[in-house]
Amino acid sequence: MKFQPAELAVQEGDTVVWVNNDIVAHDVTEESSKAWTSSLMPVGQSWSLVVTQSADYYCSIHVVMKGKLVVQ
Ligand SMILES: [Cu+2]
């Protein structure tokens, strides 16, 4: 029930891959404007994003799950 690591430093153009290693489904959704979302990510599924800018994100199903991408 958490993103690990919760904060990740990346370069613009990097591809970030989220893998759901939990026992319940999650999603990965950009927080401020819903600019992007993985949609529902079942257990064992992964989703990737090419990063263009720093972003705060969360799981829209479990809103206490938050993460951050920091473009350096
Ligand atoms: Cu979740």
N, CA, C, O and the ligand as a Tripos MOL2 file, in Angstrom:
@<TRIPOS>MOLECULE
protein
  289   287    73     0     0
PROTEIN
NO_CHARGES

@<TRIPOS>ATOM
      1 N           0.8290   -1.2160    0.0000 N.3       1 MET1
      2 CA          0.0000    0.0000    0.0000 C.3       1 MET1
      3 C           0.8570    1.2570    0.0000 C.2       1 MET1
      4 O           0.5120    2.2530    0.6360 O.2       1 MET1
      5 N           1.9750    1.2070   -0.7160 N.am      2 LYS2
      6 CA          2.7780    2.4150   -0.8530 C.3       2 LYS2
      7 C           3.6600    2.2940   -2.0970 C.2       2 LYS2
      8 O           3.9840    1.2020   -2.5620 O.2       2 LYS2
      9 N           4.0310    3.4660   -2.6110 N.am      3 PHE3
     10 CA          4.9730    3.5020   -3.7150 C.3       3 PHE3
     11 C           6.3890    3.4400   -3.1570 C.2       3 PHE3
     12 O           6.7240    4.1210   -2.1880 O.2       3 PHE3
     13 N           7.2020    2.6190   -3.7820 N.am      4 GLN4
     14 CA          8.5520    2.4340   -3.2720 C.3       4 GLN4
     15 C           9.5370    2.4200   -4.4430 C.2       4 GLN4
     16 O           9.4780    1.5130   -5.2720 O.2       4 GLN4
     17 N          10.4400    3.4020   -4.5320 N.am      5 PRO5
     18 CA         10.5780    4.5060   -3.5930 C.3       5 PRO5
     19 C           9.4790    5.5370   -3.8060 C.2       5 PRO5
     20 O           8.9300    5.6410   -4.9030 O.2       5 PRO5
     21 N           9.1570    6.2920   -2.7750 N.am      6 ALA6
     22 CA          8.0940    7.2840   -2.8850 C.3       6 ALA6
     23 C           8.5460    8.4840   -3.7020 C.2       6 ALA6
     24 O           7.7270    9.1740   -4.3090 O.2       6 ALA6
     25 N           9.8440    8.7310   -3.7160 N.am      7 GLU7
     26 CA         10.3660    9.8480   -4.4960 C.3       7 GLU7
     27 C          11.5140    9.3340   -5.3420 C.2       7 GLU7
     28 O          12.3770    8.5960   -4.8650 O.2       7 GLU7
     29 N          11.5130    9.7380   -6.6210 N.am      8 LEU8
     30 CA         12.5200    9.2340   -7.5430 C.3       8 LEU8
     31 C          13.0580   10.3750   -8.3900 C.2       8 LEU8
     32 O          12.2990   11.1270   -9.0010 O.2       8 LEU8
     33 N          14.3770   10.4900   -8.4180 N.am      9 ALA9
     34 CA         15.0250   11.4920   -9.2590 C.3       9 ALA9
     35 C          15.2760   10.8860  -10.6320 C.2       9 ALA9
     36 O          15.8150    9.7850  -10.7430 O.2       9 ALA9
     37 N          14.8840   11.6090  -11.6740 N.am     10 VAL10
     38 CA         15.0000   11.1030  -13.0390 C.3      10 VAL10
     39 C          15.5260   12.2070  -13.9500 C.2      10 VAL10
     40 O          15.5930   13.3790  -13.5800 O.2      10 VAL10
     41 N          15.8900   11.7880  -15.1390 N.am     11 GLN11
     42 CA         16.2380   12.7450  -16.1890 C.3      11 GLN11
     43 C          15.0430   12.8460  -17.1350 C.2      11 GLN11
     44 O          14.2950   11.8830  -17.3040 O.2      11 GLN11
     45 N          14.8700   14.0070  -17.7460 N.am     12 GLU12
     46 CA         13.8060   14.1500  -18.7400 C.3      12 GLU12
     47 C          14.0270   13.1180  -19.8440 C.2      12 GLU12
     48 O          15.1380   12.9630  -20.3490 O.2      12 GLU12
     49 N          12.9700   12.4240  -20.2060 N.am     13 GLY13
     50 CA         13.0690   11.4030  -21.2360 C.3      13 GLY13
     51 C          13.2740    9.9990  -20.6990 C.2      13 GLY13
     52 O          13.1720    9.0210  -21.4390 O.2      13 GLY13
     53 N          13.5640    9.9020  -19.4040 N.am     14 ASP14
     54 CA         13.6730    8.5780  -18.7920 C.3      14 ASP14
     55 C          12.3200    7.8620  -18.8240 C.2      14 ASP14
     56 O          11.2660    8.4960  -18.7750 O.2      14 ASP14
     57 N          12.3710    6.5570  -18.9050 N.am     15 THR15
     58 CA         11.1600    5.7480  -18.7800 C.3      15 THR15
     59 C          11.1070    5.1770  -17.3670 C.2      15 THR15
     60 O          12.0290    4.4920  -16.9230 O.2      15 THR15
     61 N          10.0170    5.4700  -16.6740 N.am     16 VAL16
     62 CA          9.8050    4.9390  -15.3220 C.3      16 VAL16
     63 C           8.7830    3.8140  -15.4130 C.2      16 VAL16
     64 O           7.7310    3.9650  -16.0340 O.2      16 VAL16
     65 N           9.1020    2.6950  -14.7930 N.am     17 VAL17
     66 CA          8.2090    1.5390  -14.8000 C.3      17 VAL17
     67 C           7.7220    1.2760  -13.3840 C.2      17 VAL17
     68 O           8.5230    1.0870  -12.4680 O.2      17 VAL17
     69 N           6.4120    1.2640  -13.2090 N.am     18 TRP18
     70 CA          5.8140    0.8840  -11.9290 C.3      18 TRP18
     71 C           5.3670   -0.5650  -12.0440 C.2      18 TRP18
     72 O           4.7310   -0.9580  -13.0220 O.2      18 TRP18
     73 N           5.7100   -1.3480  -11.0340 N.am     19 VAL19
     74 CA          5.3130   -2.7560  -10.9940 C.3      19 VAL19
     75 C           4.4700   -2.9670   -9.7460 C.2      19 VAL19
     76 O           4.8780   -2.6070   -8.6420 O.2      19 VAL19
     77 N           3.2970   -3.5530   -9.9280 N.am     20 ASN20
     78 CA          2.4280   -3.7860   -8.7750 C.3      20 ASN20
     79 C           2.7920   -5.1080   -8.1030 C.2      20 ASN20
     80 O           2.3630   -6.1830   -8.5230 O.2      20 ASN20
     81 N           3.5980   -4.9940   -7.0430 N.am     21 ASN21
     82 CA          3.9860   -6.1670   -6.2630 C.3      21 ASN21
     83 C           3.1590   -6.3010   -4.9900 C.2      21 ASN21
     84 O           3.5420   -7.0160   -4.0640 O.2      21 ASN21
     85 N           2.0330   -5.6140   -4.9510 N.am     22 ASP22
     86 CA          1.1570   -5.6810   -3.7800 C.3      22 ASP22
     87 C           0.1460   -6.8180   -3.9760 C.2      22 ASP22
     88 O           0.2090   -7.5590   -4.9570 O.2      22 ASP22
     89 N          -0.7790   -6.9390   -3.0290 N.am     23 ILE23
     90 CA         -1.7920   -7.9980   -3.1300 C.3      23 ILE23
     91 C          -3.1450   -7.4530   -3.5600 C.2      23 ILE23
     92 O          -4.1270   -8.1940   -3.6170 O.2      23 ILE23
     93 N          -3.2000   -6.1520   -3.8650 N.am     24 VAL24
     94 CA         -4.4240   -5.5270   -4.3730 C.3      24 VAL24
     95 C          -4.0720   -4.6570   -5.5730 C.2      24 VAL24
     96 O          -2.9150   -4.2830   -5.7620 O.2      24 VAL24
     97 N          -5.0860   -4.3350   -6.3850 N.am     25 ALA25
     98 CA         -4.8760   -3.5040   -7.5730 C.3      25 ALA25
     99 C          -4.6750   -2.0420   -7.1710 C.2      25 ALA25
    100 O          -5.2210   -1.5750   -6.1720 O.2      25 ALA25
    101 N          -3.8850   -1.3400   -7.9660 N.am     26 HIS26
    102 CA         -3.6320    0.0790   -7.7620 C.3      26 HIS26
    103 C          -3.6600    0.7860   -9.1120 C.2      26 HIS26
    104 O          -3.7870    0.1600  -10.1640 O.2      26 HIS26
    105 N          -3.5380    2.1120   -9.0480 N.am     27 ASP27
    106 CA         -3.2270    2.8360  -10.2740 C.3      27 ASP27
    107 C          -2.1780    3.8860   -9.9580 C.2      27 ASP27
    108 O          -1.8320    4.1170   -8.8000 O.2      27 ASP27
    109 N          -1.6830    4.5130  -11.0050 N.am     28 VAL28
    110 CA         -0.6980    5.5850  -10.8900 C.3      28 VAL28
    111 C          -1.2650    6.7640  -11.6610 C.2      28 VAL28
    112 O          -1.3960    6.7180  -12.8840 O.2      28 VAL28
    113 N          -1.6020    7.8280  -10.9290 N.am     29 THR29
    114 CA         -2.3050    8.9580  -11.5460 C.3      29 THR29
    115 C          -1.6330   10.2640  -11.1630 C.2      29 THR29
    116 O          -1.3640   10.5150   -9.9880 O.2      29 THR29
    117 N          -1.3660   11.0820  -12.1490 N.am     30 GLU30
    118 CA         -0.7720   12.4030  -11.8930 C.3      30 GLU30
    119 C          -1.7580   13.1980  -11.0450 C.2      30 GLU30
    120 O          -2.9580   13.1850  -11.3170 O.2      30 GLU30
    121 N          -1.2590   13.8980  -10.0070 N.am     31 GLU31
    122 CA         -2.1490   14.4020   -8.9770 C.3      31 GLU31
    123 C          -2.7820   15.7560   -9.2950 C.2      31 GLU31
    124 O          -3.9670   15.9460   -9.0220 O.2      31 GLU31
    125 N          -2.0430   16.6870   -9.8550 N.am     32 SER32
    126 CA         -2.5540   18.0590   -9.9410 C.3      32 SER32
    127 C          -3.6240   18.2260  -11.0110 C.2      32 SER32
    128 O          -4.6090   18.9320  -10.7950 O.2      32 SER32
    129 N          -3.4410   17.5810  -12.1660 N.am     33 SER33
    130 CA         -4.4020   17.7880  -13.2660 C.3      33 SER33
    131 C          -4.8060   16.4840  -13.9380 C.2      33 SER33
    132 O          -5.4270   16.4960  -15.0010 O.2      33 SER33
    133 N          -4.4580   15.3620  -13.3230 N.am     34 LYS34
    134 CA         -4.7430   14.0440  -13.9240 C.3      34 LYS34
    135 C          -4.1670   13.9670  -15.3500 C.2      34 LYS34
    136 O          -4.7750   13.3980  -16.2570 O.2      34 LYS34
    137 N          -2.9870   14.5550  -15.5110 N.am     35 ALA35
    138 CA         -2.3730   14.6290  -16.8460 C.3      35 ALA35
    139 C          -2.1210   13.2390  -17.4210 C.2      35 ALA35
    140 O          -2.1390   13.0560  -18.6380 O.2      35 ALA35
    141 N          -1.8880   12.2680  -16.5560 N.am     36 TRP36
    142 CA         -1.6990   10.8970  -17.0320 C.3      36 TRP36
    143 C          -2.1500    9.9270  -15.9520 C.2      36 TRP36
    144 O          -2.1500   10.2500  -14.7640 O.2      36 TRP36
    145 N          -2.5310    8.7430  -16.3830 N.am     37 THR37
    146 CA         -2.9230    7.6940  -15.4420 C.3      37 THR37
    147 C          -2.6290    6.3380  -16.0500 C.2      37 THR37
    148 O          -2.7170    6.1350  -17.2610 O.2      37 THR37
    149 N          -2.2780    5.4190  -15.1670 N.am     38 SER38
    150 CA         -2.0460    4.0500  -15.6320 C.3      38 SER38
    151 C          -3.3660    3.3240  -15.8760 C.2      38 SER38
    152 O          -3.3890    2.2840  -16.5340 O.2      38 SER38
    153 N          -4.4810    3.8750  -15.3410 N.am     39 SER39
    154 CA         -5.7250    3.1270  -15.1850 C.3      39 SER39
    155 C          -5.4700    1.9450  -14.2450 C.2      39 SER39
    156 O          -4.3570    1.7720  -13.7490 O.2      39 SER39
    157 N          -6.4740    1.1570  -14.0100 N.am     40 LEU40
    158 CA         -6.3680    0.0960  -13.0010 C.3      40 LEU40
    159 C          -5.2460   -0.8730  -13.3430 C.2      40 LEU40
    160 O          -5.1790   -1.4060  -14.4500 O.2      40 LEU40
    161 N          -4.3690   -1.0890  -12.3730 N.am     41 MET41
    162 CA         -3.1970   -1.9410  -12.5520 C.3      41 MET41
    163 C          -3.3320   -3.1600  -11.6410 C.2      41 MET41
    164 O          -3.0100   -3.0760  -10.4560 O.2      41 MET41
    165 N          -3.7970   -4.2780  -12.1660 N.am     42 PRO42
    166 CA         -3.9700   -5.4670  -11.3210 C.3      42 PRO42
    167 C          -2.6390   -5.9630  -10.7520 C.2      42 PRO42
    168 O          -1.5650   -5.5520  -11.1930 O.2      42 PRO42
    169 N          -2.7350   -6.8390   -9.7810 N.am     43 VAL43
    170 CA         -1.5510   -7.4450   -9.1680 C.3      43 VAL43
    171 C          -0.6800   -8.0710  -10.2530 C.2      43 VAL43
    172 O          -1.1760   -8.7880  -11.1230 O.2      43 VAL43
    173 N           0.6040   -7.7970  -10.1950 N.am     44 GLY44
    174 CA          1.5480   -8.3750  -11.1400 C.3      44 GLY44
    175 C           1.7180   -7.5880  -12.4210 C.2      44 GLY44
    176 O           2.6060   -7.8830  -13.2200 O.2      44 GLY44
    177 N           0.8670   -6.5790  -12.6250 N.am     45 GLN45
    178 CA          0.9580   -5.7850  -13.8470 C.3      45 GLN45
    179 C           1.9670   -4.6520  -13.6710 C.2      45 GLN45
    180 O           2.2960   -4.2490  -12.5550 O.2      45 GLN45
    181 N           2.4400   -4.1570  -14.7990 N.am     46 SER46
    182 CA          3.3160   -2.9960  -14.7480 C.3      46 SER46
    183 C           2.8250   -1.9520  -15.7350 C.2      46 SER46
    184 O           2.0210   -2.2340  -16.6230 O.2      46 SER46
    185 N           3.3260   -0.7500  -15.5580 N.am     47 TRP47
    186 CA          2.9480    0.3670  -16.4210 C.3      47 TRP47
    187 C           4.1340    1.3100  -16.5000 C.2      47 TRP47
    188 O           4.8170    1.5330  -15.5000 O.2      47 TRP47
    189 N           4.3840    1.8620  -17.6700 N.am     48 SER48
    190 CA          5.5480    2.7330  -17.8220 C.3      48 SER48
    191 C           5.1510    4.0860  -18.3730 C.2      48 SER48
    192 O           4.1240    4.2350  -19.0350 O.2      48 SER48
    193 N           5.9850    5.0610  -18.0860 N.am     49 LEU49
    194 CA          5.7590    6.4430  -18.4880 C.3      49 LEU49
    195 C           7.0980    7.0560  -18.8850 C.2      49 LEU49
    196 O           8.0900    6.8970  -18.1740 O.2      49 LEU49
    197 N           7.1280    7.7510  -20.0120 N.am     50 VAL50
    198 CA          8.2950    8.5540  -20.3640 C.3      50 VAL50
    199 C           8.1170    9.9130  -19.6900 C.2      50 VAL50
    200 O           7.1540   10.6300  -19.9610 O.2      50 VAL50
    201 N           9.0500   10.2550  -18.8150 N.am     51 VAL51
    202 CA          8.8950   11.4430  -17.9850 C.3      51 VAL51
    203 C           9.2970   12.6920  -18.7660 C.2      51 VAL51
    204 O          10.3720   12.7420  -19.3630 O.2      51 VAL51
    205 N           8.4220   13.7020  -18.7550 N.am     52 THR52
    206 CA          8.7320   14.9670  -19.4020 C.3      52 THR52
    207 C           8.8850   16.0960  -18.3970 C.2      52 THR52
    208 O           9.5260   17.1060  -18.6910 O.2      52 THR52
    209 N           8.2970   15.9350  -17.2020 N.am     53 GLN53
    210 CA          8.4370   16.9680  -16.1790 C.3      53 GLN53
    211 C           8.1970   16.3640  -14.8060 C.2      53 GLN53
    212 O           7.6340   15.2770  -14.6670 O.2      53 GLN53
    213 N           8.6380   17.0990  -13.7990 N.am     54 SER54
    214 CA          8.4160   16.6500  -12.4310 C.3      54 SER54
    215 C           6.9230   16.5150  -12.1730 C.2      54 SER54
    216 O           6.1120   17.2380  -12.7520 O.2      54 SER54
    217 N           6.5700   15.5790  -11.2960 N.am     55 ALA55
    218 CA          5.1450   15.3580  -11.0470 C.3      55 ALA55
    219 C           4.9450   14.7200   -9.6850 C.2      55 ALA55
    220 O           5.7410   13.9010   -9.2260 O.2      55 ALA55
    221 N           3.8460   15.1290   -9.0540 N.am     56 ASP56
    222 CA          3.3430   14.3980   -7.8960 C.3      56 ASP56
    223 C           2.2830   13.4390   -8.4230 C.2      56 ASP56
    224 O           1.4870   13.7970   -9.2900 O.2      56 ASP56
    225 N           2.2790   12.2430   -7.9050 N.am     57 TYR57
    226 CA          1.2660   11.2840   -8.3450 C.3      57 TYR57
    227 C           0.7140   10.5390   -7.1470 C.2      57 TYR57
    228 O           1.2880   10.5640   -6.0590 O.2      57 TYR57
    229 N          -0.4070    9.8790   -7.3660 N.am     58 TYR58
    230 CA         -1.0370    9.1290   -6.2880 C.3      58 TYR58
    231 C          -1.7870    7.9540   -6.8730 C.2      58 TYR58
    232 O          -1.8920    7.8040   -8.0900 O.2      58 TYR58
    233 N          -2.3070    7.1230   -5.9870 N.am     59 CYS59
    234 CA         -3.2030    6.0530   -6.4080 C.3      59 CYS59
    235 C          -4.6220    6.5520   -6.1820 C.2      59 CYS59
    236 O          -4.9940    6.8490   -5.0460 O.2      59 CYS59
    237 N          -5.4180    6.6490   -7.2320 N.am     60 SER60
    238 CA         -6.7670    7.2230   -7.0810 C.3      60 SER60
    239 C          -7.7060    6.2850   -6.3320 C.2      60 SER60
    240 O          -8.7970    6.6880   -5.9280 O.2      60 SER60
    241 N          -7.2890    5.0450   -6.1450 N.am     61 ILE61
    242 CA         -8.1020    4.0940   -5.3710 C.3      61 ILE61
    243 C          -7.7860    4.2260   -3.8830 C.2      61 ILE61
    244 O          -8.6750    4.1500   -3.0350 O.2      61 ILE61
    245 N          -6.5230    4.4210   -3.5900 N.am     62 HIS62
    246 CA         -6.0600    4.5770   -2.1980 C.3      62 HIS62
    247 C          -5.3230    5.9130   -2.1390 C.2      62 HIS62
    248 O          -4.1120    5.9840   -2.3490 O.2      62 HIS62
    249 N          -6.0760    6.9610   -1.8520 N.am     63 VAL63
    250 CA         -5.5260    8.3060   -2.0510 C.3      63 VAL63
    251 C          -4.3980    8.6680   -1.0940 C.2      63 VAL63
    252 O          -3.7250    9.6830   -1.2730 O.2      63 VAL63
    253 N          -4.1930    7.8340   -0.0770 N.am     64 VAL64
    254 CA         -3.0510    8.1020    0.8140 C.3      64 VAL64
    255 C          -1.7400    7.6560    0.1750 C.2      64 VAL64
    256 O          -0.6650    7.9960    0.6700 O.2      64 VAL64
    257 N          -1.8150    6.9070   -0.9050 N.am     65 MET65
    258 CA         -0.5970    6.4560   -1.5980 C.3      65 MET65
    259 C          -0.1220    7.5720   -2.5170 C.2      65 MET65
    260 O          -0.7780    7.9010   -3.5050 O.2      65 MET65
    261 N           1.0180    8.1430   -2.1800 N.am     66 LYS66
    262 CA          1.5270    9.2620   -2.9640 C.3      66 LYS66
    263 C           2.9800    9.0320   -3.3420 C.2      66 LYS66
    264 O           3.7340    8.3740   -2.6250 O.2      66 LYS66
    265 N           3.3530    9.5910   -4.4830 N.am     67 GLY67
    266 CA          4.7290    9.5110   -4.9330 C.3      67 GLY67
    267 C           5.1090   10.7650   -5.6860 C.2      67 GLY67
    268 O           4.2730   11.6220   -5.9720 O.2      67 GLY67
    269 N           6.3940   10.8530   -6.0030 N.am     68 LYS68
    270 CA          6.8980   12.0610   -6.6480 C.3      68 LYS68
    271 C           8.0080   11.6840   -7.6180 C.2      68 LYS68
    272 O           8.8860   10.8770   -7.3100 O.2      68 LYS68
    273 N           7.9440   12.2870   -8.7920 N.am     69 LEU69
    274 CA          9.0370   12.2020   -9.7610 C.3      69 LEU69
    275 C           9.6890   13.5700   -9.8290 C.2      69 LEU69
    276 O           9.0120   14.5830  -10.0060 O.2      69 LEU69
    277 N          10.9970   13.5940   -9.6880 N.am     70 VAL70
    278 CA         11.7180   14.8550   -9.7150 C.3      70 VAL70
    279 C          12.6990   14.8340  -10.8810 C.2      70 VAL70
    280 O          13.6860   14.0990  -10.8630 O.2      70 VAL70
    281 N          12.4150   15.6520  -11.9000 N.am     71 VAL71
    282 CA         13.3190   15.7650  -13.0390 C.3      71 VAL71
    283 C          14.4800   16.6490  -12.6420 C.2      71 VAL71
    284 O          14.2870   17.7570  -12.1400 O.2      71 VAL71
    285 N          15.6790   16.1620  -12.8670 N.am     72 GLN72
    286 CA         16.8710   16.9000  -12.4500 C.3      72 GLN72
    287 C          17.5080   17.6120  -13.6190 C.2      72 GLN72
    288 O          18.5250   18.2850  -13.4530 O.2      72 GLN72
    289 CU         -3.8150    1.8190   -4.6450 Cu       73 CU73
@<TRIPOS>BOND
     1     1     2 1
     2     2     3 1
     3     3     4 2
     4     3     5 am
     5     5     6 1
     6     6     7 1
     7     7     8 2
     8     7     9 am
     9     9    10 1
    10    10    11 1
    11    11    12 2
    12    11    13 am
    13    13    14 1
    14    14    15 1
    15    15    16 2
    16    15    17 am
    17    17    18 1
    18    18    19 1
    19    19    20 2
    20    19    21 am
    21    21    22 1
    22    22    23 1
    23    23    24 2
    24    23    25 am
    25    25    26 1
    26    26    27 1
    27    27    28 2
    28    27    29 am
    29    29    30 1
    30    30    31 1
    31    31    32 2
    32    31    33 am
    33    33    34 1
    34    34    35 1
    35    35    36 2
    36    35    37 am
    37    37    38 1
    38    38    39 1
    39    39    40 2
    40    39    41 am
    41    41    42 1
    42    42    43 1
    43    43    44 2
    44    43    45 am
    45    45    46 1
    46    46    47 1
    47    47    48 2
    48    47    49 am
    49    49    50 1
    50    50    51 1
    51    51    52 2
    52    51    53 am
    53    53    54 1
    54    54    55 1
    55    55    56 2
    56    55    57 am
    57    57    58 1
    58    58    59 1
    59    59    60 2
    60    59    61 am
    61    61    62 1
    62    62    63 1
    63    63    64 2
    64    63    65 am
    65    65    66 1
    66    66    67 1
    67    67    68 2
    68    67    69 am
    69    69    70 1
    70    70    71 1
    71    71    72 2
    72    71    73 am
    73    73    74 1
    74    74    75 1
    75    75    76 2
    76    75    77 am
    77    77    78 1
    78    78    79 1
    79    79    80 2
    80    79    81 am
    81    81    82 1
    82    82    83 1
    83    83    84 2
    84    83    85 am
    85    85    86 1
    86    86    87 1
    87    87    88 2
    88    87    89 am
    89    89    90 1
    90    90    91 1
    91    91    92 2
    92    91    93 am
    93    93    94 1
    94    94    95 1
    95    95    96 2
    96    95    97 am
    97    97    98 1
    98    98    99 1
    99    99   100 2
   100    99   101 am
   101   101   102 1
   102   102   103 1
   103   103   104 2
   104   103   105 am
   105   105   106 1
   106   106   107 1
   107   107   108 2
   108   107   109 am
   109   109   110 1
   110   110   111 1
   111   111   112 2
   112   111   113 am
   113   113   114 1
   114   114   115 1
   115   115   116 2
   116   115   117 am
   117   117   118 1
   118   118   119 1
   119   119   120 2
   120   119   121 am
   121   121   122 1
   122   122   123 1
   123   123   124 2
   124   123   125 am
   125   125   126 1
   126   126   127 1
   127   127   128 2
   128   127   129 am
   129   129   130 1
   130   130   131 1
   131   131   132 2
   132   131   133 am
   133   133   134 1
   134   134   135 1
   135   135   136 2
   136   135   137 am
   137   137   138 1
   138   138   139 1
   139   139   140 2
   140   139   141 am
   141   141   142 1
   142   142   143 1
   143   143   144 2
   144   143   145 am
   145   145   146 1
   146   146   147 1
   147   147   148 2
   148   147   149 am
   149   149   150 1
   150   150   151 1
   151   151   152 2
   152   151   153 am
   153   153   154 1
   154   154   155 1
   155   155   156 2
   156   155   157 am
   157   157   158 1
   158   158   159 1
   159   159   160 2
   160   159   161 am
   161   161   162 1
   162   162   163 1
   163   163   164 2
   164   163   165 am
   165   165   166 1
   166   166   167 1
   167   167   168 2
   168   167   169 am
   169   169   170 1
   170   170   171 1
   171   171   172 2
   172   171   173 am
   173   173   174 1
   174   174   175 1
   175   175   176 2
   176   175   177 am
   177   177   178 1
   178   178   179 1
   179   179   180 2
   180   179   181 am
   181   181   182 1
   182   182   183 1
   183   183   184 2
   184   183   185 am
   185   185   186 1
   186   186   187 1
   187   187   188 2
   188   187   189 am
   189   189   190 1
   190   190   191 1
   191   191   192 2
   192   191   193 am
   193   193   194 1
   194   194   195 1
   195   195   196 2
   196   195   197 am
   197   197   198 1
   198   198   199 1
   199   199   200 2
   200   199   201 am
   201   201   202 1
   202   202   203 1
   203   203   204 2
   204   203   205 am
   205   205   206 1
   206   206   207 1
   207   207   208 2
   208   207   209 am
   209   209   210 1
   210   210   211 1
   211   211   212 2
   212   211   213 am
   213   213   214 1
   214   214   215 1
   215   215   216 2
   216   215   217 am
   217   217   218 1
   218   218   219 1
   219   219   220 2
   220   219   221 am
   221   221   222 1
   222   222   223 1
   223   223   224 2
   224   223   225 am
   225   225   226 1
   226   226   227 1
   227   227   228 2
   228   227   229 am
   229   229   230 1
   230   230   231 1
   231   231   232 2
   232   231   233 am
   233   233   234 1
   234   234   235 1
   235   235   236 2
   236   235   237 am
   237   237   238 1
   238   238   239 1
   239   239   240 2
   240   239   241 am
   241   241   242 1
   242   242   243 1
   243   243   244 2
   244   243   245 am
   245   245   246 1
   246   246   247 1
   247   247   248 2
   248   247   249 am
   249   249   250 1
   250   250   251 1
   251   251   252 2
   252   251   253 am
   253   253   254 1
   254   254   255 1
   255   255   256 2
   256   255   257 am
   257   257   258 1
   258   258   259 1
   259   259   260 2
   260   259   261 am
   261   261   262 1
   262   262   263 1
   263   263   264 2
   264   263   265 am
   265   265   266 1
   266   266   267 1
   267   267   268 2
   268   267   269 am
   269   269   270 1
   270   270   271 1
   271   271   272 2
   272   271   273 am
   273   273   274 1
   274   274   275 1
   275   275   276 2
   276   275   277 am
   277   277   278 1
   278   278   279 1
   279   279   280 2
   280   279   281 am
   281   281   282 1
   282   282   283 1
   283   283   284 2
   284   283   285 am
   285   285   286 1
   286   286   287 1
   287   287   288 2
@<TRIPOS>SUBSTRUCTURE
     1 MET1         2 RESIDUE 1 A MET
     2 LYS2         6 RESIDUE 1 A LYS
     3 PHE3        10 RESIDUE 1 A PHE
     4 GLN4        14 RESIDUE 1 A GLN
     5 PRO5        18 RESIDUE 1 A PRO
     6 ALA6        22 RESIDUE 1 A ALA
     7 GLU7        26 RESIDUE 1 A GLU
     8 LEU8        30 RESIDUE 1 A LEU
     9 ALA9        34 RESIDUE 1 A ALA
    10 VAL10       38 RESIDUE 1 A VAL
    11 GLN11       42 RESIDUE 1 A GLN
    12 GLU12       46 RESIDUE 1 A GLU
    13 GLY13       50 RESIDUE 1 A GLY
    14 ASP14       54 RESIDUE 1 A ASP
    15 THR15       58 RESIDUE 1 A THR
    16 VAL16       62 RESIDUE 1 A VAL
    17 VAL17       66 RESIDUE 1 A VAL
    18 TRP18       70 RESIDUE 1 A TRP
    19 VAL19       74 RESIDUE 1 A VAL
    20 ASN20       78 RESIDUE 1 A ASN
    21 ASN21       82 RESIDUE 1 A ASN
    22 ASP22       86 RESIDUE 1 A ASP
    23 ILE23       90 RESIDUE 1 A ILE
    24 VAL24       94 RESIDUE 1 A VAL
    25 ALA25       98 RESIDUE 1 A ALA
    26 HIS26      102 RESIDUE 1 A HIS
    27 ASP27      106 RESIDUE 1 A ASP
    28 VAL28      110 RESIDUE 1 A VAL
    29 THR29      114 RESIDUE 1 A THR
    30 GLU30      118 RESIDUE 1 A GLU
    31 GLU31      122 RESIDUE 1 A GLU
    32 SER32      126 RESIDUE 1 A SER
    33 SER33      130 RESIDUE 1 A SER
    34 LYS34      134 RESIDUE 1 A LYS
    35 ALA35      138 RESIDUE 1 A ALA
    36 TRP36      142 RESIDUE 1 A TRP
    37 THR37      146 RESIDUE 1 A THR
    38 SER38      150 RESIDUE 1 A SER
    39 SER39      154 RESIDUE 1 A SER
    40 LEU40      158 RESIDUE 1 A LEU
    41 MET41      162 RESIDUE 1 A MET
    42 PRO42      166 RESIDUE 1 A PRO
    43 VAL43      170 RESIDUE 1 A VAL
    44 GLY44      174 RESIDUE 1 A GLY
    45 GLN45      178 RESIDUE 1 A GLN
    46 SER46      182 RESIDUE 1 A SER
    47 TRP47      186 RESIDUE 1 A TRP
    48 SER48      190 RESIDUE 1 A SER
    49 LEU49      194 RESIDUE 1 A LEU
    50 VAL50      198 RESIDUE 1 A VAL
    51 VAL51      202 RESIDUE 1 A VAL
    52 THR52      206 RESIDUE 1 A THR
    53 GLN53      210 RESIDUE 1 A GLN
    54 SER54      214 RESIDUE 1 A SER
    55 ALA55      218 RESIDUE 1 A ALA
    56 ASP56      222 RESIDUE 1 A ASP
    57 TYR57      226 RESIDUE 1 A TYR
    58 TYR58      230 RESIDUE 1 A TYR
    59 CYS59      234 RESIDUE 1 A CYS
    60 SER60      238 RESIDUE 1 A SER
    61 ILE61      242 RESIDUE 1 A ILE
    62 HIS62      246 RESIDUE 1 A HIS
    63 VAL63      250 RESIDUE 1 A VAL
    64 VAL64      254 RESIDUE 1 A VAL
    65 MET65      258 RESIDUE 1 A MET
    66 LYS66      262 RESIDUE 1 A LYS
    67 GLY67      266 RESIDUE 1 A GLY
    68 LYS68      270 RESIDUE 1 A LYS
    69 LEU69      274 RESIDUE 1 A LEU
    70 VAL70      278 RESIDUE 1 A VAL
    71 VAL71      282 RESIDUE 1 A VAL
    72 GLN72      286 RESIDUE 1 A GLN
    73 CU73       289 GROUP 0 **** ****
